[in-house]
Amino acid sequence: MVHCKVTITMADGSTGQHEDDYQDTIAATQRAIDLFPEARKIKVVASRQAKIIPLPVAQHHLAAEVA
């Protein structure tokens, strides 16, 4: 996962920006194309790695794996 900043420029020169976590920059670009097929320019910058938050593990599962 990567954190991407997506900037979209429309034909009239107006722009919009969005930041989110995506599987990769290709996924971020494809999402922008899907949402704004009339865009003149789409810029995607991977600014930093996405934060991965581990899910809690039940203690009995952990104890069984260690034993």
C-alpha positions as CSV (number, residue, x, y, z in Angstrom):
1,M,0.0,0.0,0.0
2,V,1.2,3.5,-0.8
3,H,-0.2,6.9,0.2
4,C,-1.0,8.8,-3.0
5,K,-1.8,12.4,-3.7
6,V,-3.9,12.6,-6.8
7,T,-4.3,15.9,-8.7
8,I,-6.8,16.1,-11.5
9,T,-7.0,19.0,-14.1
10,M,-10.2,19.4,-16.1
11,A,-10.5,20.9,-19.6
12,D,-11.5,24.3,-18.2
13,G,-8.4,24.5,-16.1
14,S,-10.0,23.7,-12.8
15,T,-8.2,21.3,-10.5
16,G,-9.0,19.1,-7.6
17,Q,-6.8,17.1,-5.2
18,H,-7.4,14.0,-3.1
19,E,-5.1,11.9,-0.8
20,D,-5.7,8.3,0.2
21,D,-4.0,4.9,0.5
22,Y,-4.0,2.7,-2.6
23,Q,-2.6,-0.7,-3.6
24,D,-0.2,1.1,-5.9
25,T,0.1,4.2,-8.1
26,I,-1.6,2.4,-10.9
27,A,-4.7,1.7,-8.8
28,A,-4.8,5.4,-7.8
29,T,-4.5,6.5,-11.5
30,Q,-7.2,4.1,-12.6
31,R,-9.6,5.3,-9.9
32,A,-9.1,8.9,-11.0
33,I,-9.7,7.9,-14.6
34,D,-12.9,6.0,-13.6
35,L,-14.2,9.0,-11.7
36,F,-13.1,11.7,-14.1
37,P,-12.9,10.3,-17.6
38,E,-13.0,13.8,-19.1
39,A,-9.9,15.0,-17.1
40,R,-7.2,16.5,-19.2
41,K,-4.4,15.7,-16.8
42,I,-4.1,13.3,-13.8
43,K,-1.0,13.4,-11.6
44,V,-0.3,10.8,-9.0
45,V,2.5,11.1,-6.4
46,A,3.3,8.4,-3.9
47,S,4.2,10.6,-0.9
48,R,4.9,8.0,1.7
49,Q,4.1,4.5,2.7
50,A,0.6,3.8,4.0
51,K,0.3,3.0,7.7
52,I,-0.3,-0.6,8.2
53,I,-2.2,-1.2,11.4
54,P,-2.1,-4.8,12.6
55,L,-5.3,-6.5,13.6
56,P,-5.4,-7.8,17.2
57,V,-4.6,-11.5,17.5
58,A,-6.5,-13.6,20.1
59,Q,-4.1,-14.8,22.8
60,H,-5.2,-18.5,22.4
61,H,-4.2,-18.5,18.7
62,L,-0.8,-17.0,19.5
63,A,-0.2,-19.5,22.3
64,A,-1.1,-22.4,20.0
65,E,1.3,-21.2,17.3
66,V,4.2,-20.8,19.8
67,A,3.7,-24.2,21.5
